[in-house]
């Protein structure tokens, strides 16, 4: 059995008040390439695995939540590719704004929904 695991910090099927609060800050930030990954289109992922010759592909979705403090949420966003490629002063200012929203509007306690997708398959042959 082969496994592919993808964790996505967000879940379109559950509310994310923190994301809603910071969305205006992110208007001019391009989406991460990962935003179009297997977690966002599991049917396409299963089709791709079957097309590649894998057998008995299955999907399990694990919905959970993770609590971040202000430092942790800032570090999380700093690790995302759209932030990494920003010019240093722009990135730091944006991360400071995100941390400010976390501290002021959420009291330094942010609960983010997470969707983990687990694809399991059998190797052909």
N, C-alpha and C positions, 0 to 999 in steps of 0.2 A: 504494500500500500504506500503510495506517495501522497504527501500533503503539501498544500499551498495555504499559507495563512496570511491574512491581511487585516490589520486593525485600522479603522478609520475613526478619527476623533470627530464624531458627529453621527447623527442618525436621522435621516429625513423623516422617519416615522414618529419621532419624539421631539417635543419642544426643547429648544436650547436658548433660554433667555439671555445668557451671556453672549452668544453669537449674535442674537438679535441686537443687543446693546452696542456691539462693536462693529456691526456691518457698515455703518456710515464711515467709519475710519478706514475701511478696506475697499472703498469704491474704486480706487485707481490701482489696486494691487491685482495682478493677474492671478487666476486660479492655479493651484498646484497641478502639475501633470498627474499626480496621484489621484486627483479628484475625479479622474475618468477611469480609474482602475477597476479591477474585478469586483470590489465591494459595491461599486455604483451600478454595475450591470451584470448581475450573477448569471442571467440567462446567456448572455454573450460569452461569459467565461466558461460555462458548461459546454457551449457549442465549440469554443476554441479548443478546449481540452479533448473533446470527442474528435474534432477535425485533426488534431495532432496525433491521434491514435490511442489515446488513453481510454481505458474501459471502465465502465461502472462509475462514472464521475458523480459525486454527490456533494451537496452543499449543506453545511450547518451554519446557522447564524446565531451568534451569541451576543445578546444585548445586555450591556452593563453600564455602569456609570463610574467615573473617577472624580474624586474631589481634589481640587488644586487650591493652594494658597496663592497669594499675589506673586510671589517669587516663582513658584512653579508654573503658573499660567504664562508668565512672561517668558520663561525658559522654553515652554512648549512651543509658543509661537515663534521664538527665535530659531527653532530647529526646522521650521517649515521652509521648503525651497523658495517660495516667493519672497520670503523675508531675507534669506541668505544672500540673494543676488542684489538686494537693494544697496545703494550707496550707504556707507557707514552712518553718516549723520541722519539720513532719512530713516534707516532701520531703527536706530536708537530712539529717535523721536516717536516713531510709531509704537515701538515696544513700550516706551514710557506712557504713552496715551492708553494703551491696552491695560497696563498695570494700574493706571489711575482709575479706569472704569472698574477694574476688579476690586480695588480697595474702597473707592467711594460709593459705588452703586451696589456692590455685593458684599461689602464688609470683609473683603479678603478671603472669601470662601466661595469658590466657583465649582459647581457640579456639572461636569460635561458628560453628555451621553456618548457612549462608544459602541461601535458596531464592529465585532470581529467576525470575519467570514473564514470558514474553514472548508476548503475543497479537498476531498479525498478521492483518489483514483487508483485503479490497478494499472500497472505497467502492461503494455501489450506483450503478448507472447508468453 
